[in-house]
Amino acid sequence: MFTKFSIMTTIRNKEKIQMHLTEETAKRVDDLYEKVNAYRTIDGKKKIEKNRHYYEALVCVALADEGLIIELLDDIE
């Protein structure tokens, strides 16, 4: 389970992992990042950093639903 602390830790305390995404998925990831920061700006909050905060939160959300990951990958042979 993730914690807010794990998302807030500095980059130097995190492992660097490269992901290979389709162009469409990469665009959706970037669009959501922009959307999150737009909402934060409207709320008067500081923008988040993509590598420091956003990617960690994005992966934590995916890991929170292991069943969905298993289901999405079930048909791959």
C-alpha positions in Angstrom: 0.0 0.0 0.0 1.3 3.4 -0.8 1.4 6.4 1.5 1.4 10.1 1.0 5.0 10.0 2.4 6.1 7.6 -0.4 4.8 10.0 -3.0 6.5 13.0 -1.3 10.0 11.5 -1.0 12.7 13.1 -3.0 13.8 11.8 -6.4 17.2 10.6 -5.1 15.4 8.2 -2.8 13.5 6.5 -5.7 14.6 3.9 -8.2 14.7 4.9 -11.8 12.5 2.7 -14.0 12.0 3.2 -17.8 8.6 2.5 -19.3 7.7 1.8 -22.9 4.3 3.1 -23.7 2.3 3.4 -26.9 2.0 6.9 -28.2 -1.7 7.0 -27.3 -1.0 5.9 -23.7 1.8 8.3 -23.3 -0.4 11.2 -24.5 -3.2 10.1 -22.0 -0.6 10.1 -19.2 0.6 13.6 -20.1 -2.9 14.9 -20.6 -3.9 13.7 -17.1 -0.8 15.3 -15.6 -1.8 18.6 -17.2 -5.4 18.2 -16.0 -4.2 17.5 -12.4 -2.1 20.6 -12.4 -4.9 22.7 -13.9 -7.2 21.6 -11.0 -4.4 22.4 -8.5 -4.0 25.8 -10.0 -7.7 26.5 -9.8 -7.6 25.4 -6.1 -4.7 27.7 -5.5 -2.2 24.9 -4.9 1.3 24.5 -6.1 1.8 22.5 -9.3 3.2 19.0 -8.8 6.3 17.7 -10.5 5.9 14.9 -13.0 8.9 12.8 -12.0 8.8 13.6 -8.3 5.1 13.2 -7.6 2.9 12.3 -10.5 4.4 9.1 -11.8 4.6 7.7 -8.3 0.9 8.5 -7.6 -0.1 7.1 -11.0 1.6 3.7 -10.4 0.3 3.5 -6.9 -3.2 3.9 -8.2 -2.6 1.1 -10.7 -1.2 -1.1 -8.0 -4.2 -0.6 -5.7 -6.3 -2.7 -8.1 -4.2 -5.8 -8.8 -7.3 -7.6 -10.1 -7.7 -5.1 -12.9 -4.0 -5.4 -13.9 -4.4 -9.2 -14.0 -7.6 -8.9 -16.0 -6.1 -6.5 -18.5 -3.1 -8.8 -19.1 -5.0 -12.1 -19.0 -5.2 -12.5 -22.8 -1.5 -12.0 -23.5 0.2 -15.2 -24.7 
